Amino acid sequence: MPDAILSILAAAAPSTTSILLASMGGLINRQGGIVNIGLEPMMLVGAFAAVIVSAQTGNPFLGLLAATASGAFLGLLFSWSITRLGANEIVAGLGLNLLVLGSRSRGRFSRLASSAFRGCTSHSSSRSPASGPSSRATTWSPTSAG
């Protein structure tokens, strides 16, 4: 039984890294006196920016930089609305959630994503690094969008 628990914990640890990092950010905000319930939209916009920039440039480090910048910008917007404009923390966090999720569901994100991946082509290979040998493995590589 302990082996099963250890294997579950070992499998869950990599999956929870992003949530743990976001919760640490929320803890730092809480120590500063701000209740930040806008962490999920910051993660969502950061992930979206990383995918778009990585697909356009072919450089994952630029995607990481874009994710960091977009998440920091939303954090700045959130903090500014609370500290300078005097908004309620919960209302500002809920508004940020609705803003990001609403723009995603209205199709603005999907239109940006489809325009970003327009220049990507599919290349078949006989071996996929993630799944091993496969006859239908697909890898994506950005090409010049003309």
N, CA, C and O atoms as a GROMACS GRO file, in nm:
protein
  584
    1MET      N    1   0.080  -0.120   0.000
    1MET     CA    2   0.000   0.000   0.000
    1MET      C    3   0.085   0.127   0.000
    1MET      O    4   0.053   0.219  -0.075
    2PRO      N    5   0.190   0.136   0.080
    2PRO     CA    6   0.271   0.258   0.076
    2PRO      C    7   0.336   0.282  -0.060
    2PRO      O    8   0.358   0.396  -0.098
    3ASP      N    9   0.366   0.175  -0.133
    3ASP     CA   10   0.424   0.192  -0.267
    3ASP      C   11   0.324   0.257  -0.361
    3ASP      O   12   0.363   0.338  -0.446
    4ALA      N   13   0.198   0.223  -0.348
    4ALA     CA   14   0.095   0.283  -0.432
    4ALA      C   15   0.079   0.431  -0.400
    4ALA      O   16   0.061   0.513  -0.491
    5ILE      N   17   0.084   0.466  -0.273
    5ILE     CA   18   0.072   0.606  -0.233
    5ILE      C   19   0.191   0.686  -0.282
    5ILE      O   20   0.176   0.798  -0.332
    6LEU      N   21   0.309   0.629  -0.269
    6LEU     CA   22   0.429   0.697  -0.317
    6LEU      C   23   0.427   0.715  -0.468
    6LEU      O   24   0.469   0.819  -0.519
    7SER      N   25   0.379   0.616  -0.540
    7SER     CA   26   0.374   0.629  -0.685
    7SER      C   27   0.269   0.733  -0.727
    7SER      O   28   0.290   0.803  -0.826
    8ILE      N   29   0.160   0.743  -0.655
    8ILE     CA   30   0.060   0.846  -0.684
    8ILE      C   31   0.117   0.984  -0.657
    8ILE      O   32   0.098   1.076  -0.737
    9LEU      N   33   0.187   0.999  -0.546
    9LEU     CA   34   0.248   1.128  -0.515
    9LEU      C   35   0.356   1.165  -0.616
    9LEU      O   36   0.369   1.282  -0.654
   10ALA      N   37   0.434   1.067  -0.659
   10ALA     CA   38   0.538   1.093  -0.758
   10ALA      C   39   0.478   1.133  -0.892
   10ALA      O   40   0.536   1.214  -0.964
   11ALA      N   41   0.365   1.076  -0.927
   11ALA     CA   42   0.300   1.112  -1.054
   11ALA      C   43   0.229   1.247  -1.043
   11ALA      O   44   0.218   1.319  -1.143
   12ALA      N   45   0.180   1.282  -0.926
   12ALA     CA   46   0.105   1.407  -0.909
   12ALA      C   47   0.195   1.528  -0.895
   12ALA      O   48   0.153   1.639  -0.928
   13ALA      N   49   0.316   1.511  -0.848
   13ALA     CA   50   0.404   1.626  -0.821
   13ALA      C   51   0.432   1.709  -0.946
   13ALA      O   52   0.422   1.832  -0.938
   14PRO      N   53   0.468   1.652  -1.060
   14PRO     CA   54   0.491   1.737  -1.178
   14PRO      C   55   0.364   1.805  -1.229
   14PRO      O   56   0.371   1.913  -1.286
   15SER      N   57   0.250   1.742  -1.208
   15SER     CA   58   0.124   1.799  -1.257
   15SER      C   59   0.079   1.918  -1.176
   15SER      O   60   0.007   2.004  -1.227
   16THR      N   61   0.120   1.927  -1.052
   16THR     CA   62   0.072   2.033  -0.965
   16THR      C   63   0.169   2.150  -0.953
   16THR      O   64   0.145   2.242  -0.875
   17THR      N   65   0.277   2.149  -1.028
   17THR     CA   66   0.379   2.254  -1.014
   17THR      C   67   0.323   2.392  -1.044
   17THR      O   68   0.350   2.486  -0.970
   18SER      N   69   0.248   2.406  -1.151
   18SER     CA   70   0.197   2.538  -1.186
   18SER      C   71   0.098   2.589  -1.081
   18SER      O   72   0.098   2.708  -1.049
   19ILE      N   73   0.015   2.502  -1.029
   19ILE     CA   74  -0.081   2.544  -0.926
   19ILE      C   75  -0.007   2.581  -0.797
   19ILE      O   76  -0.045   2.676  -0.729
   20LEU      N   77   0.097   2.506  -0.763
   20LEU     CA   78   0.175   2.538  -0.644
   20LEU      C   79   0.245   2.673  -0.658
   20LEU      O   80   0.251   2.750  -0.562
   21LEU      N   81   0.299   2.702  -0.776
   21LEU     CA   82   0.364   2.832  -0.796
   21LEU      C   83   0.264   2.946  -0.788
   21LEU      O   84   0.294   3.051  -0.732
   22ALA      N   85   0.146   2.927  -0.844
   22ALA     CA   86   0.042   3.030  -0.835
   22ALA      C   87  -0.003   3.049  -0.690
   22ALA      O   88  -0.027   3.162  -0.648
   23SER      N   89  -0.015   2.941  -0.616
   23SER     CA   90  -0.056   2.954  -0.476
   23SER      C   91   0.052   3.023  -0.393
   23SER      O   92   0.020   3.094  -0.298
   24MET      N   93   0.177   3.002  -0.427
   24MET     CA   94   0.284   3.075  -0.358
   24MET      C   95   0.276   3.225  -0.389
   24MET      O   96   0.301   3.308  -0.301
   25GLY      N   97   0.240   3.259  -0.513
   25GLY     CA   98   0.219   3.400  -0.547
   25GLY      C   99   0.102   3.458  -0.470
   25GLY      O  100   0.108   3.572  -0.424
   26GLY      N  101  -0.004   3.381  -0.455
   26GLY     CA  102  -0.118   3.425  -0.375
   26GLY      C  103  -0.082   3.442  -0.229
   26GLY      O  104  -0.133   3.532  -0.162
   27LEU      N  105   0.006   3.356  -0.179
   27LEU     CA  106   0.051   3.367  -0.040
   27LEU      C  107   0.132   3.494  -0.021
   27LEU      O  108   0.118   3.562   0.081
   28ILE      N  109   0.215   3.527  -0.117
   28ILE     CA  110   0.293   3.652  -0.108
   28ILE      C  111   0.200   3.772  -0.112
   28ILE      O  112   0.220   3.868  -0.038
   29ASN      N  113   0.100   3.768  -0.198
   29ASN     CA  114   0.001   3.877  -0.200
   29ASN      C  115  -0.072   3.887  -0.067
   29ASN      O  116  -0.095   3.996  -0.016
   30ARG      N  117  -0.106   3.774  -0.011
   30ARG     CA  118  -0.180   3.774   0.116
   30ARG      C  119  -0.094   3.831   0.228
   30ARG      O  120  -0.145   3.901   0.315
   31GLN      N  121   0.035   3.801   0.227
   31GLN     CA  122   0.125   3.858   0.327
   31GLN      C  123   0.133   4.010   0.313
   31GLN      O  124   0.156   4.081   0.411
   32GLY      N  125   0.114   4.059   0.190
   32GLY     CA  126   0.113   4.203   0.166
   32GLY      C  127  -0.021   4.267   0.194
   32GLY      O  128  -0.034   4.389   0.185
   33GLY      N  129  -0.122   4.188   0.229
   33GLY     CA  130  -0.251   4.241   0.265
   33GLY      C  131  -0.354   4.242   0.154
   33GLY      O  132  -0.460   4.303   0.169
   34ILE      N  133  -0.326   4.175   0.042
   34ILE     CA  134  -0.419   4.172  -0.071
   34ILE      C  135  -0.464   4.028  -0.094
   34ILE      O  136  -0.382   3.936  -0.102
   35VAL      N  137  -0.595   4.010  -0.103
   35VAL     CA  138  -0.649   3.878  -0.137
   35VAL      C  139  -0.659   3.873  -0.289
   35VAL      O  140  -0.736   3.949  -0.349
   36ASN      N  141  -0.584   3.787  -0.351
   36ASN     CA  142  -0.577   3.782  -0.497
   36ASN      C  143  -0.650   3.658  -0.546
   36ASN      O  144  -0.597   3.547  -0.541
   37ILE      N  145  -0.772   3.677  -0.594
   37ILE     CA  146  -0.844   3.565  -0.654
   37ILE      C  147  -0.832   3.570  -0.807
   37ILE      O  148  -0.903   3.497  -0.877
   38GLY      N  149  -0.745   3.655  -0.858
   38GLY     CA  150  -0.724   3.666  -1.001
   38GLY      C  151  -0.603   3.590  -1.049
   38GLY      O  152  -0.543   3.628  -1.150
   39LEU      N  153  -0.564   3.485  -0.980
   39LEU     CA  154  -0.445   3.410  -1.020
   39LEU      C  155  -0.471   3.321  -1.142
   39LEU      O  156  -0.384   3.306  -1.227
   40GLU      N  157  -0.590   3.264  -1.150
   40GLU     CA  158  -0.621   3.176  -1.264
   40GLU      C  159  -0.619   3.250  -1.397
   40GLU      O  160  -0.562   3.198  -1.493
   41PRO      N  161  -0.680   3.369  -1.408
   41PRO     CA  162  -0.670   3.438  -1.538
   41PRO      C  163  -0.529   3.481  -1.572
   41PRO      O  164  -0.493   3.489  -1.690
   42MET      N  165  -0.448   3.510  -1.472
   42MET     CA  166  -0.308   3.544  -1.500
   42MET      C  167  -0.235   3.424  -1.559
   42MET      O  168  -0.155   3.438  -1.650
   43MET      N  169  -0.263   3.306  -1.506
   43MET     CA  170  -0.202   3.185  -1.559
   43MET      C  171  -0.254   3.155  -1.700
   43MET      O  172  -0.177   3.114  -1.786
   44LEU      N  173  -0.382   3.177  -1.722
   44LEU     CA  174  -0.443   3.149  -1.851
   44LEU      C  175  -0.386   3.241  -1.960
   44LEU      O  176  -0.351   3.195  -2.068
   45VAL      N  177  -0.378   3.371  -1.931
   45VAL     CA  178  -0.324   3.465  -2.029
   45VAL      C  179  -0.175   3.439  -2.051
   45VAL      O  180  -0.127   3.451  -2.163
   46GLY      N  181  -0.103   3.404  -1.945
   46GLY     CA  182   0.038   3.372  -1.961
   46GLY      C  183   0.060   3.249  -2.048
   46GLY      O  184   0.149   3.248  -2.133
   47ALA      N  185  -0.020   3.146  -2.027
   47ALA     CA  186  -0.008   3.025  -2.108
   47ALA      C  187  -0.044   3.053  -2.254
   47ALA      O  188   0.022   3.004  -2.346
   48PHE      N  189  -0.147   3.133  -2.273
   48PHE     CA  190  -0.188   3.168  -2.409
   48PHE      C  191  -0.079   3.249  -2.480
   48PHE      O  192  -0.047   3.223  -2.596
   49ALA      N  193  -0.022   3.346  -2.409
   49ALA     CA  194   0.086   3.427  -2.468
   49ALA      C  195   0.208   3.341  -2.500
   49ALA      O  196   0.273   3.361  -2.603
   50ALA      N  197   0.239   3.246  -2.414
   50ALA     CA  198   0.353   3.158  -2.439
   50ALA      C  199   0.333   3.075  -2.564
   50ALA      O  200   0.425   3.059  -2.644
   51VAL      N  201   0.213   3.022  -2.581
   51VAL     CA  202   0.185   2.939  -2.699
   51VAL      C  203   0.191   3.023  -2.827
   51VAL      O  204   0.251   2.980  -2.926
   52ILE      N  205   0.130   3.140  -2.824
   52ILE     CA  206   0.128   3.225  -2.943
   52ILE      C  207   0.268   3.269  -2.982
   52ILE      O  208   0.306   3.258  -3.098
   53VAL      N  209   0.344   3.320  -2.886
   53VAL     CA  210   0.479   3.370  -2.916
   53VAL      C  211   0.572   3.256  -2.956
   53VAL      O  212   0.652   3.272  -3.047
   54SER      N  213   0.562   3.143  -2.889
   54SER     CA  214   0.646   3.029  -2.926
   54SER      C  215   0.613   2.979  -3.066
   54SER      O  216   0.703   2.941  -3.141
   55ALA      N  217   0.486   2.979  -3.102
   55ALA     CA  218   0.447   2.934  -3.236
   55ALA      C  219   0.493   3.032  -3.343
   55ALA      O  220   0.534   2.991  -3.452
   56GLN      N  221   0.488   3.160  -3.312
   56GLN     CA  222   0.527   3.261  -3.412
   56GLN      C  223   0.678   3.267  -3.430
   56GLN      O  224   0.726   3.281  -3.543
   57THR      N  225   0.753   3.257  -3.322
   57THR     CA  226   0.898   3.274  -3.330
   57THR      C  227   0.974   3.143  -3.337
   57THR      O  228   1.087   3.140  -3.385
   58GLY      N  229   0.914   3.035  -3.289
   58GLY     CA  230   0.985   2.907  -3.284
   58GLY      C  231   1.082   2.899  -3.168
   58GLY      O  232   1.161   2.805  -3.159
   59ASN      N  233   1.077   2.997  -3.078
   59ASN     CA  234   1.168   3.002  -2.965
   59ASN      C  235   1.087   2.990  -2.835
   59ASN      O  236   1.010   3.081  -2.802
   60PRO      N  237   1.103   2.881  -2.761
   60PRO     CA  238   1.026   2.866  -2.638
   60PRO      C  239   1.067   2.964  -2.529
   60PRO      O  240   0.987   2.995  -2.441
   61PHE      N  241   1.190   3.013  -2.533
   61PHE     CA  242   1.233   3.109  -2.431
   61PHE      C  243   1.165   3.244  -2.450
   61PHE      O  244   1.135   3.313  -2.352
   62LEU      N  245   1.140   3.282  -2.574
   62LEU     CA  246   1.061   3.404  -2.598
   62LEU      C  247   0.916   3.384  -2.553
   62LEU      O  248   0.853   3.478  -2.505
   63GLY      N  249   0.865   3.263  -2.568
   63GLY     CA  250   0.733   3.231  -2.517
   63GLY      C  251   0.727   3.243  -2.366
   63GLY      O  252   0.629   3.294  -2.310
   64LEU      N  253   0.830   3.196  -2.299
   64LEU     CA  254   0.837   3.208  -2.154
   64LEU      C  255   0.843   3.355  -2.112
   64LEU      O  256   0.779   3.395  -2.015
   65LEU      N  257   0.919   3.434  -2.186
   65LEU     CA  258   0.928   3.577  -2.157
   65LEU      C  259   0.793   3.646  -2.179
   65LEU      O  260   0.754   3.732  -2.100
   66ALA      N  261   0.722   3.608  -2.284
   66ALA     CA  262   0.590   3.666  -2.310
   66ALA      C  263   0.490   3.625  -2.202
   66ALA      O  264   0.408   3.706  -2.161
   67ALA      N  265   0.497   3.500  -2.157
   67ALA     CA  266   0.408   3.455  -2.050
   67ALA      C  267   0.435   3.532  -1.921
   67ALA      O  268   0.342   3.573  -1.852
   68THR      N  269   0.561   3.552  -1.891
   68THR     CA  270   0.597   3.627  -1.771
   68THR      C  271   0.550   3.772  -1.780
   68THR      O  272   0.495   3.826  -1.684
   69ALA      N  273   0.571   3.833  -1.896
   69ALA     CA  274   0.532   3.973  -1.913
   69ALA      C  275   0.380   3.991  -1.909
   69ALA      O  276   0.331   4.086  -1.848
   70SER      N  277   0.307   3.901  -1.972
   70SER     CA  278   0.161   3.916  -1.972
   70SER      C  279   0.101   3.888  -1.834
   70SER      O  280   0.008   3.957  -1.792
   71GLY      N  281   0.154   3.790  -1.763
   71GLY     CA  282   0.108   3.765  -1.626
   71GLY      C  283   0.143   3.880  -1.533
   71GLY      O  284   0.063   3.917  -1.447
   72ALA      N  285   0.263   3.937  -1.551
   72ALA     CA  286   0.302   4.052  -1.469
   72ALA      C  287   0.215   4.174  -1.500
   72ALA      O  288   0.182   4.251  -1.410
   73PHE      N  289   0.180   4.191  -1.627
   73PHE     CA  290   0.094   4.304  -1.663
   73PHE      C  291  -0.044   4.291  -1.600
   73PHE      O  292  -0.098   4.389  -1.548
   74LEU      N  293  -0.102   4.171  -1.603
   74LEU     CA  294  -0.231   4.151  -1.538
   74LEU      C  295  -0.222   4.168  -1.387
   74LEU      O  296  -0.314   4.221  -1.325
   75GLY      N  297  -0.111   4.124  -1.328
   75GLY     CA  298  -0.090   4.145  -1.186
   75GLY      C  299  -0.078   4.292  -1.152
   75GLY      O  300  -0.128   4.338  -1.049
   76LEU      N  301  -0.009   4.367  -1.239
   76LEU     CA  302   0.002   4.511  -1.220
   76LEU      C  303  -0.134   4.579  -1.232
   76LEU      O  304  -0.166   4.668  -1.153
   77LEU      N  305  -0.212   4.538  -1.330
   77LEU     CA  306  -0.346   4.592  -1.348
   77LEU      C  307  -0.434   4.562  -1.226
   77LEU      O  308  -0.508   4.649  -1.179
   78PHE      N  309  -0.426   4.442  -1.176
   78PHE     CA  310  -0.502   4.402  -1.058
   78PHE      C  311  -0.460   4.483  -0.935
   78PHE      O  312  -0.544   4.537  -0.864
   79SER      N  313  -0.329   4.490  -0.911
   79SER     CA  314  -0.280   4.563  -0.794
   79SER      C  315  -0.310   4.712  -0.804
   79SER      O  316  -0.344   4.776  -0.704
   80TRP      N  317  -0.297   4.767  -0.924
   80TRP     CA  318  -0.325   4.910  -0.945
   80TRP      C  319  -0.471   4.941  -0.917
   80TRP      O  320  -0.502   5.044  -0.856
   81SER      N  321  -0.560   4.854  -0.962
   81SER     CA  322  -0.702   4.880  -0.938
   81SER      C  323  -0.737   4.874  -0.790
   81SER      O  324  -0.830   4.942  -0.746
   82ILE      N  325  -0.665   4.796  -0.714
   82ILE     CA  326  -0.694   4.785  -0.571
   82ILE      C  327  -0.626   4.897  -0.492
   82ILE      O  328  -0.690   4.964  -0.412
   83THR      N  329  -0.496   4.917  -0.516
   83THR     CA  330  -0.423   5.011  -0.433
   83THR      C  331  -0.446   5.156  -0.472
   83THR      O  332  -0.452   5.242  -0.384
   84ARG      N  333  -0.458   5.186  -0.599
   84ARG     CA  334  -0.472   5.325  -0.642
   84ARG      C  335  -0.617   5.367  -0.665
   84ARG      O  336  -0.654   5.481  -0.634
   85LEU      N  337  -0.697   5.276  -0.718
   85LEU     CA  338  -0.836   5.311  -0.747
   85LEU      C  339  -0.930   5.276  -0.634
   85LEU      O  340  -1.046   5.319  -0.634
   86GLY      N  341  -0.883   5.199  -0.537
   86GLY     CA  342  -0.964   5.165  -0.421
   86GLY      C  343  -1.070   5.060  -0.447
   86GLY      O  344  -1.172   5.056  -0.377
   87ALA      N  345  -1.049   4.975  -0.546
   87ALA     CA  346  -1.147   4.870  -0.576
   87ALA      C  347  -1.142   4.761  -0.470
   87ALA      O  348  -1.039   4.739  -0.407
   88ASN      N  349  -1.252   4.694  -0.451
   88ASN     CA  350  -1.259   4.580  -0.362
   88ASN      C  351  -1.178   4.466  -0.423
   88ASN      O  352  -1.183   4.443  -0.544
   89GLU      N  353  -1.102   4.396  -0.339
   89GLU     CA  354  -1.014   4.289  -0.389
   89GLU      C  355  -1.092   4.176  -0.455
   89GLU      O  356  -1.054   4.127  -0.561
   90ILE      N  357  -1.199   4.137  -0.393
   90ILE     CA  358  -1.278   4.025  -0.445
   90ILE      C  359  -1.346   4.064  -0.576
   90ILE      O  360  -1.348   3.986  -0.671
   91VAL      N  361  -1.402   4.184  -0.580
   91VAL     CA  362  -1.470   4.230  -0.700
   91VAL      C  363  -1.371   4.247  -0.815
   91VAL      O  364  -1.402   4.212  -0.929
   92ALA      N  365  -1.252   4.301  -0.787
   92ALA     CA  366  -1.151   4.318  -0.891
   92ALA      C  367  -1.101   4.183  -0.943
   92ALA      O  368  -1.080   4.167  -1.062
   93GLY      N  369  -1.083   4.086  -0.853
   93GLY     CA  370  -1.041   3.953  -0.895
   93GLY      C  371  -1.148   3.882  -0.976
   93GLY      O  372  -1.118   3.815  -1.075
   94LEU      N  373  -1.273   3.897  -0.934
   94LEU     CA  374  -1.383   3.838  -1.009
   94LEU      C  375  -1.396   3.904  -1.145
   94LEU      O  376  -1.422   3.836  -1.245
   95GLY      N  377  -1.379   4.036  -1.150
   95GLY     CA  378  -1.384   4.107  -1.278
   95GLY      C  379  -1.273   4.062  -1.371
   95GLY      O  380  -1.296   4.048  -1.491
   96LEU      N  381  -1.154   4.040  -1.318
   96LEU     CA  382  -1.043   3.991  -1.400
   96LEU      C  383  -1.073   3.851  -1.453
   96LEU      O  384  -1.045   3.820  -1.568
   97ASN      N  385  -1.130   3.766  -1.367
   97ASN     CA  386  -1.170   3.632  -1.410
   97ASN      C  387  -1.270   3.641  -1.525
   97ASN      O  388  -1.255   3.573  -1.627
   98LEU      N  389  -1.372   3.723  -1.508
   98LEU     CA  390  -1.475   3.734  -1.611
   98LEU      C  391  -1.422   3.796  -1.739
   98LEU      O  392  -1.462   3.757  -1.849
   99LEU      N  393  -1.332   3.892  -1.727
   99LEU     CA  394  -1.272   3.956  -1.845
   99LEU      C  395  -1.195   3.856  -1.929
   99LEU      O  396  -1.213   3.849  -2.051
  100VAL      N  397  -1.109   3.779  -1.865
  100VAL     CA  398  -1.026   3.684  -1.939
  100VAL      C  399  -1.108   3.566  -1.990
  100VAL      O  400  -1.095   3.527  -2.106
  101LEU      N  401  -1.192   3.510  -1.906
  101LEU     CA  402  -1.272   3.397  -1.950
  101LEU      C  403  -1.376   3.438  -2.054
  101LEU      O  404  -1.406   3.362  -2.146
  102GLY      N  405  -1.430   3.559  -2.040
  102GLY     CA  406  -1.526   3.608  -2.138
  102GLY      C  407  -1.463   3.634  -2.273
  102GLY      O  408  -1.522   3.604  -2.377
  103SER      N  409  -1.342   3.689  -2.272
  103SER     CA  410  -1.276   3.713  -2.402
  103SER      C  411  -1.234   3.581  -2.467
  103SER      O  412  -1.227   3.572  -2.589
  104ARG      N  413  -1.207   3.480  -2.385
  104ARG     CA  414  -1.174   3.349  -2.441
  104ARG      C  415  -1.297   3.285  -2.504
  104ARG      O  416  -1.288   3.227  -2.612
  105SER      N  417  -1.410   3.296  -2.436
  105SER     CA  418  -1.528   3.231  -2.489
  105SER      C  419  -1.592   3.307  -2.604
  105SER      O  420  -1.665   3.248  -2.684
  106ARG      N  421  -1.565   3.435  -2.615
  106ARG     CA  422  -1.620   3.513  -2.726
  106ARG      C  423  -1.541   3.492  -2.855
  106ARG      O  424  -1.583   3.537  -2.961
  107GLY      N  425  -1.428   3.423  -2.847
  107GLY     CA  426  -1.356   3.388  -2.968
  107GLY      C  427  -1.236   3.474  -2.996
  107GLY      O  428  -1.167   3.451  -3.096
  108ARG      N  429  -1.206   3.572  -2.913
  108ARG     CA  430  -1.091   3.656  -2.940
  108ARG      C  431  -0.962   3.576  -2.928
  108ARG      O  432  -0.870   3.592  -3.009
  109PHE      N  433  -0.955   3.488  -2.827
  109PHE     CA  434  -0.837   3.405  -2.812
  109PHE      C  435  -0.824   3.307  -2.928
  109PHE      O  436  -0.715   3.287  -2.981
  110SER      N  437  -0.935   3.247  -2.968
  110SER     CA  438  -0.927   3.148  -3.074
  110SER      C  439  -0.891   3.212  -3.207
  110SER      O  440  -0.820   3.151  -3.288
  111ARG      N  441  -0.937   3.335  -3.232
  111ARG     CA  442  -0.897   3.403  -3.355
  111ARG      C  443  -0.748   3.436  -3.355
  111ARG      O  444  -0.682   3.423  -3.457
  112LEU      N  445  -0.696   3.478  -3.239
  112LEU     CA  446  -0.553   3.504  -3.229
  112LEU      C  447  -0.473   3.375  -3.248
  112LEU      O  448  -0.371   3.374  -3.317
  113ALA      N  449  -0.521   3.267  -3.186
  113ALA     CA  450  -0.450   3.140  -3.197
  113ALA      C  451  -0.452   3.088  -3.340
  113ALA      O  452  -0.351   3.038  -3.388
  114SER      N  453  -0.565   3.100  -3.408
  114SER     CA  454  -0.570   3.050  -3.546
  114SER      C  455  -0.481   3.133  -3.638
  114SER      O  456  -0.422   3.079  -3.731
  115SER      N  457  -0.470   3.263  -3.612
  115SER     CA  458  -0.381   3.344  -3.694
  115SER      C  459  -0.235   3.315  -3.661
  115SER      O  460  -0.149   3.326  -3.748
  116ALA      N  461  -0.207   3.277  -3.536
  116ALA     CA  462  -0.069   3.245  -3.499
  116ALA      C  463  -0.024   3.114  -3.559
  116ALA      O  464   0.092   3.100  -3.597
  117PHE      N  465  -0.115   3.016  -3.568
  117PHE     CA  466  -0.077   2.884  -3.619
  117PHE      C  467  -0.101   2.869  -3.769
  117PHE      O  468  -0.086   2.760  -3.823
  118ARG      N  469  -0.138   2.976  -3.835
  118ARG     CA  470  -0.161   2.969  -3.978
  118ARG      C  471  -0.033   2.930  -4.053
  118ARG      O  472  -0.040   2.863  -4.156
  119GLY      N  473   0.082   2.971  -4.002
  119GLY     CA  474   0.208   2.941  -4.068
  119GLY      C  475   0.269   2.810  -4.027
  119GLY      O  476   0.380   2.779  -4.072
  120CYS      N  477   0.203   2.731  -3.944
  120CYS     CA  478   0.258   2.604  -3.899
  120CYS      C  479   0.217   2.493  -3.995
  120CYS      O  480   0.106   2.491  -4.048
  121THR      N  481   0.309   2.403  -4.014
  121THR     CA  482   0.281   2.288  -4.100
  121THR      C  483   0.299   2.160  -4.021
  121THR      O  484   0.369   2.158  -3.920
  122SER      N  485   0.236   2.056  -4.067
  122SER     CA  486   0.244   1.927  -4.003
  122SER      C  487   0.345   1.841  -4.079
  122SER      O  488   0.338   1.828  -4.201
  123HIS      N  489   0.438   1.781  -4.004
  123HIS     CA  490   0.537   1.691  -4.063
  123HIS      C  491   0.522   1.554  -3.999
  123HIS      O  492   0.529   1.542  -3.877
  124SER      N  493   0.501   1.453  -4.077
  124SER     CA  494   0.491   1.318  -4.023
  124SER      C  495   0.630   1.262  -4.002
  124SER      O  496   0.721   1.287  -4.081
  125SER      N  497   0.646   1.190  -3.897
  125SER     CA  498   0.774   1.125  -3.870
  125SER      C  499   0.746   0.981  -3.830
  125SER      O  500   0.633   0.946  -3.796
  126SER      N  501   0.847   0.899  -3.834
  126SER     CA  502   0.827   0.759  -3.800
  126SER      C  503   0.843   0.734  -3.651
  126SER      O  504   0.812   0.625  -3.603
  127ARG      N  505   0.892   0.834  -3.577
  127ARG     CA  506   0.912   0.816  -3.434
  127ARG      C  507   0.878   0.945  -3.362
  127ARG      O  508   0.926   1.053  -3.397
  128SER      N  509   0.795   0.932  -3.261
  128SER     CA  510   0.760   1.047  -3.178
  128SER      C  511   0.836   1.035  -3.047
  128SER      O  512   0.835   0.928  -2.986
  129PRO      N  513   0.901   1.142  -3.001
  129PRO     CA  514   0.977   1.131  -2.876
  129PRO      C  515   0.889   1.101  -2.756
  129PRO      O  516   0.935   1.038  -2.660
  130ALA      N  517   0.765   1.145  -2.758
  130ALA     CA  518   0.678   1.124  -2.642
  130ALA      C  519   0.620   0.984  -2.637
  130ALA      O  520   0.607   0.926  -2.530
  131SER      N  521   0.584   0.931  -2.751
  131SER     CA  522   0.512   0.804  -2.749
  131SER      C  523   0.590   0.688  -2.809
  131SER      O  524   0.540   0.576  -2.813
  132GLY      N  525   0.711   0.713  -2.854
  132GLY     CA  526   0.789   0.605  -2.913
  132GLY      C  527   0.755   0.586  -3.059
  132GLY      O  528   0.702   0.677  -3.122
  133PRO      N  529   0.784   0.469  -3.114
  133PRO     CA  530   0.758   0.446  -3.255
  133PRO      C  531   0.609   0.455  -3.286
  133PRO      O  532   0.526   0.399  -3.215
  134SER      N  533   0.578   0.524  -3.392
  134SER     CA  534   0.440   0.540  -3.431
  134SER      C  535   0.434   0.565  -3.581
  134SER      O  536   0.522   0.629  -3.638
  135SER      N  537   0.332   0.514  -3.644
  135SER     CA  538   0.320   0.534  -3.787
  135SER      C  539   0.251   0.666  -3.819
  135SER      O  540   0.260   0.714  -3.932
  136ARG      N  541   0.182   0.725  -3.722
  136ARG     CA  542   0.108   0.849  -3.747
  136ARG      C  543   0.149   0.960  -3.651
  136ARG      O  544   0.065   1.043  -3.617
  137ALA      N  545   0.273   0.964  -3.607
  137ALA     CA  546   0.317   1.068  -3.516
  137ALA      C  547   0.326   1.201  -3.590
  137ALA      O  548   0.374   1.205  -3.703
  138THR      N  549   0.283   1.306  -3.527
  138THR     CA  550   0.283   1.438  -3.590
  138THR      C  551   0.361   1.534  -3.503
  138THR      O  552   0.338   1.542  -3.382
  139THR      N  553   0.451   1.607  -3.562
  139THR     CA  554   0.523   1.712  -3.491
  139THR      C  555   0.495   1.844  -3.562
  139THR      O  556   0.480   1.847  -3.684
  140TRP      N  557   0.489   1.951  -3.487
  140TRP     CA  558   0.461   2.081  -3.543
  140TRP      C  559   0.589   2.163  -3.550
  140TRP      O  560   0.668   2.165  -3.456
  141SER      N  561   0.606   2.229  -3.662
  141SER     CA  562   0.719   2.321  -3.673
  141SER      C  563   0.674   2.446  -3.743
  141SER      O  564   0.608   2.440  -3.847
  142PRO      N  565   0.707   2.562  -3.686
  142PRO     CA  566   0.664   2.687  -3.750
  142PRO      C  567   0.741   2.712  -3.878
  142PRO      O  568   0.861   2.685  -3.887
  143THR      N  569   0.672   2.763  -3.976
  143THR     CA  570   0.736   2.804  -4.101
  143THR      C  571   0.710   2.951  -4.120
  143THR      O  572   0.635   3.013  -4.044
  144SER      N  573   0.770   3.007  -4.220
  144SER     CA  574   0.749   3.150  -4.241
  144SER      C  575   0.607   3.173  -4.291
  144SER      O  576   0.563   3.114  -4.390
  145ALA      N  577   0.537   3.261  -4.221
  145ALA     CA  578   0.399   3.292  -4.259
  145ALA      C  579   0.401   3.397  -4.367
  145ALA      O  580   0.430   3.514  -4.340
  146GLY      N  581   0.370   3.358  -4.488
  146GLY     CA  582   0.379   3.449  -4.602
  146GLY      C  583   0.254   3.507  -4.634
  146GLY      O  584   0.246   3.586  -4.728
   0.00000   0.00000   0.00000
